């Protein structure tokens, strides 16, 4: 800040210069379930890189985790995304619900995100998991297992998508709940 100040009758105008801000390298938006207790804390622990910032918004969801209740969130995604730094740069938006991403479908989730943020890259937990699985195609890796914490119908969708993408490599097997 400059030491030179300009005065008028009411205000003192100070010379200043802004830096590039906390998100100068990347600005990440995160859509969090209204009932989620941990994801923001976890992300703050993971995103400790200089110049990388994340901003969150919450989306209403039922505490009753069924495919039907999860599907109801689809129309609420775009309004939640729109609340993240309106008219400011966001480089990527993450939808933070694996189960809803499977029920709604990645492409539909991405379409809802793009309704509010047309230029942002999109991701979901299942997007990341499938990307990681795609890197485990070498025979030295054993099969990947997924644990089903919710309704078996949700887990079955995860299994079908993962198996379809990685069947030739045999990296995914479902566990029974």
QUIHU-V333729 format. One record per residue. N is the residue number from 1. RES is the residue in three letters. SS is DSSP state (h for helix, s for strand, l for the rest). PSI is psi in whole degrees, 0 to 359 (* if undefined). BURIAL is I if it has 24 or more other C-alpha atoms within 12 Angstrom, else O. Layout:
# QUIHU-V333729
{{N;RES;SS;PSI;BURIAL} {N;RES;SS;PSI;BURIAL}}
This chain:
# QUIHU-V333729
{{1;UNK;l;142;O} {2;UNK;l;149;O} {3;UNK;l;355;O} {4;UNK;l;124;O} {5;UNK;s;147;O} {6;UNK;s;137;O} {7;UNK;s;145;O} {8;UNK;l;193;O} {9;UNK;l;328;O} {10;UNK;l;322;O} {11;UNK;l;153;O} {12;UNK;s;122;O} {13;UNK;s;121;O} {14;UNK;s;137;O} {15;UNK;l;139;O} {16;UNK;l;166;O} {17;UNK;l;132;O} {18;UNK;l;146;O} {19;UNK;l;190;O} {20;UNK;l;0;O} {21;UNK;l;174;O} {22;UNK;l;341;O} {23;UNK;l;38;I} {24;UNK;l;331;O} {25;UNK;l;323;O} {26;UNK;s;138;I} {27;UNK;s;116;I} {28;UNK;s;130;I} {29;UNK;s;141;I} {30;UNK;s;124;I} {31;UNK;s;119;I} {32;UNK;s;140;I} {33;UNK;s;143;I} {34;UNK;l;331;O} {35;UNK;l;2;O} {36;UNK;l;136;O} {37;UNK;l;349;O} {38;UNK;l;337;O} {39;UNK;h;320;I} {40;UNK;h;317;I} {41;UNK;h;314;O} {42;UNK;h;316;O} {43;UNK;h;321;O} {44;UNK;h;326;O} {45;UNK;h;326;O} {46;UNK;h;324;O} {47;UNK;l;72;O} {48;UNK;l;26;O} {49;UNK;l;137;O} {50;UNK;l;131;O} {51;UNK;l;3;O} {52;UNK;s;123;I} {53;UNK;s;151;I} {54;UNK;s;148;I} {55;UNK;s;141;I} {56;UNK;s;160;I} {57;UNK;s;155;I} {58;UNK;s;148;I} {59;UNK;s;134;I} {60;UNK;l;137;I} {61;UNK;l;156;I} {62;UNK;l;146;O} {63;UNK;l;349;O} {64;UNK;l;100;O} {65;UNK;l;92;I} {66;UNK;l;161;I} {67;UNK;h;322;I} {68;UNK;h;315;O} {69;UNK;h;321;O} {70;UNK;h;320;I} {71;UNK;h;330;I} {72;UNK;l;339;O} {73;UNK;l;341;I} {74;UNK;h;312;I} {75;UNK;h;350;I} {76;UNK;h;352;I} {77;UNK;h;307;I} {78;UNK;h;314;I} {79;UNK;h;324;O} {80;UNK;h;318;I} {81;UNK;h;321;I} {82;UNK;h;338;I} {83;UNK;l;349;I} {84;UNK;l;108;I} {85;UNK;l;62;I} {86;UNK;l;135;O} {87;UNK;l;13;O} {88;UNK;l;161;O} {89;UNK;l;132;I} {90;UNK;l;125;I} {91;UNK;l;324;I} {92;UNK;s;145;I} {93;UNK;s;129;I} {94;UNK;s;131;I} {95;UNK;s;117;I} {96;UNK;l;40;I} {97;UNK;l;108;I} {98;UNK;h;311;I} {99;UNK;h;314;I} {100;UNK;h;326;I} {101;UNK;h;322;I} {102;UNK;h;318;I} {103;UNK;h;312;I} {104;UNK;h;321;I} {105;UNK;l;136;I} {106;UNK;h;313;I} {107;UNK;h;323;O} {108;UNK;h;320;I} {109;UNK;h;313;I} {110;UNK;h;319;I} {111;UNK;h;319;I} {112;UNK;h;320;I} {113;UNK;h;316;I} {114;UNK;h;342;I} {115;UNK;h;325;O} {116;UNK;h;331;I} {117;UNK;l;79;I} {118;UNK;l;328;O} {119;UNK;l;357;O} {120;UNK;l;143;I} {121;UNK;s;154;I} {122;UNK;s;148;I} {123;UNK;s;161;I} {124;UNK;s;169;I} {125;UNK;h;323;I} {126;UNK;h;328;I} {127;UNK;h;313;I} {128;UNK;h;318;O} {129;UNK;h;316;I} {130;UNK;h;325;I} {131;UNK;h;319;O} {132;UNK;h;318;O} {133;UNK;h;325;I} {134;UNK;h;342;I} {135;UNK;l;359;O} {136;UNK;l;34;O} {137;UNK;l;351;O} {138;UNK;l;147;O} {139;UNK;l;344;O} {140;UNK;l;342;O} {141;UNK;l;141;O} {142;UNK;l;185;O} {143;UNK;l;153;O} {144;UNK;s;142;I} {145;UNK;s;147;O} {146;UNK;s;143;I} {147;UNK;l;139;O} {148;UNK;l;107;O} {149;UNK;l;345;O} {150;UNK;l;199;O} {151;UNK;l;132;O} {152;UNK;h;331;O} {153;UNK;h;325;I} {154;UNK;h;314;I} {155;UNK;h;322;I} {156;UNK;h;323;I} {157;UNK;h;317;I} {158;UNK;h;313;I} {159;UNK;h;314;I} {160;UNK;h;315;O} {161;UNK;h;312;I} {162;UNK;h;317;I} {163;UNK;h;318;I} {164;UNK;h;323;O} {165;UNK;h;337;O} {166;UNK;h;15;I} {167;UNK;h;316;O} {168;UNK;h;337;O} {169;UNK;h;352;O} {170;UNK;l;38;I} {171;UNK;l;351;I} {172;UNK;s;134;I} {173;UNK;s;145;I} {174;UNK;s;150;I} {175;UNK;l;146;O} {176;UNK;l;144;O} {177;UNK;l;*;O}}
